[in-house]
Amino acid sequence: MWPDASKVAAKEKSILQFEAQENIHLPKSYKELIRLQNGGLLRKNLLKTSEPTSYGFDFLEIYRLFGLHELITAILFQDQNPLPGKKIYFSQDNNRFLGFDYQTSDPSILYVDFETLQVLPVAENFKDFLDKLYDAEFANGELSTYSHDKLEIMLQSRSVIAQEAILAELEDDADKEWYFYQLKKLIAAGNEESAYRLFENQILYFKRKLPKETVDAFFPLFHNQTEKWASLKKEWEDNY
């Protein structure tokens, strides 16, 4: 279910409080999941649809399942295009949402794209939704247009060479904290050389955009590159 298991579970008291606050019952299969892990990236991340979506001709993509604390009970721009009945959304990709549709006692699963104004039932209930999920490798495509969730799923399933190629293409990503987190994961997985090459490019070409504290803390992580990074550290300190 989870490619990156955090093993943080939702507390029963919090589940009961949320249900009482919203005057609903969350689906049993959803509660069973969050009692084991309270949300995260999904291993299976595609779902067949009965009509085209902005993802493709007959499918949609889902990258992350929200935990209890992330569930969305109201969307500001939904006021312009109100939907009947109570909705609680458990996944989001920009203006595209998946949610529990409480027009039935056992909520069905609804896909809503507020940009194209598409509203599409995709499963009879949450268990049915989980059963229908499948996985396939995402094509590289326009990586800079992908969400960080989608990129992380791709990175987790690729070889070290492929990971380095993806991160090299994303070298000008504006969220440098996210980017350096990916480099740290490369190091933790034993791929220090790949991480160092990417780190070096950041120092040489993007130094003015980099968070100083994050970079300063990064140099000591390269235990096998001490001879190389001495001059790179000087370059960083002299020109920041």
C-alpha positions, -999 to +999 in steps of 0.1 A: +000+000+000+027+025+011+060+027-007+074+048+021+059+035+053+060+060+082+042+037+107+025+066+123-011+056+131-042+078+136-054+077+172-089+063+178-098+093+199-090+116+170-110+096+146-141+097+169-136+135+174-134+141+136-166+121+130-185+139+157-173+173+145-184+166+109-215+145+119-204+116+096-190+082+098-157+077+078-157+045+057-146+014+077-119+005+052-104+041+054-103+039+092-086+005+090-059+021+068-052+051+089-051+030+121-020+014+105-005+045+089-021+079+089-018+087+052+011+089+027+022+082-009+005+053-026+022+023-042-008+018-066-015+052-081-038+048-111-075+042-115-096+034-145-124+058-154-155+055-175-147+087-194-116+109-202-100+130-175-073+156-177-049+128-169-058+106-199-084+089-220-096+064-195-078+069-162-068+092-134-037+094-112-036+095-074-003+100-056-012+105-019-039+094+005-046+120+031-044+111+067-070+121+092-054+155+099-052+163+062-088+156+051-104+186+034-139+194+044-143+227+025-128+241-007-129+279-011-135+280-049-162+253-046-186+281-036-186+292-073-196+257-084-214+241-054-219+203-054-250+187-037-244+169-004-215+167+020-181+160+005-148+151+024-118+150+002-090+125+008-066+133-021-057+164-041-036+173-071-038+210-078-075+216-086-083+179-089-098+161-059-110+127-048-135+125-020-161+107+000-196+117-013-221+115+015-252+116-006-253+079+004-249+064+039-219+044+027-202+072+008-193+067-028-160+080-043-161+111-064-135+127-087-139+164-091-118+186-114-127+222-105-106+236-134-125+217-161-157+214-140-157+177-143-176+156-117-172+119-121-182+090-098-153+065-098-162+039-072-192+026-052-173+030-019-138+033-005-131-004-004-141-007-041-119+023-048-089+006-032-096-027-050-096-008-084-062+009-079-033-004-100+002+007-107+022+015-138+055+033-143+050+070-151+067+084-182+093+111-176+075+137-198+076+173-187+090+166-152+089+203-142+051+202-145+047+172-122+038+176-085+064+167-059+043+137-049+043+123-084+081+129-086+088+112-053+068+081-065+089+080-097+122+085-078+114+056-054+108+032-082+138+041-104+175+030-106+202+053-092+211+064-127+175+072-135+171+091-102+201+112-109+188+120-144+155+130-130+170+153-103+194+167-129+165+178-150+148+193-119+179+212-108+162+246-111+132+235-090+122+265-069+116+244-037+153+239-027+144+223+007+125+196-012+153+192-037+180+188-010+157+163+009+159+141-022+197+144-023+198+134+014+177+103+006+203+094-021+231+096+004+211+076+030+206+049+003+244+047-002+245+067-034+268+095-022+286+101-056+253+107-074+242+131-047+275+149-047+274+156-084+239+171-081+249+190-050+279+205-068+258+217-096+235+235-071+265+253-056+280+263-089+249+274-107+222+282-081+241+294-051+221+327-047+188+307-045+200+281-019+190+281+018+223+288+036+216+267+067+206+237+047+237+238+025+260+244+054+247+213+071+250+193+039+288+193+035+295+169+064+271+143+049+297+136+022+320+113+041+337+099+010+341+132-009+361+152+016+389+160-009+365+172-035+343+193-013+370+214+004+373+236-027+336+235-033+330+246+003+353+275-002+335+285-034+302+285-014+315+305+015+334+330-006+305+337-030+273+333-011 
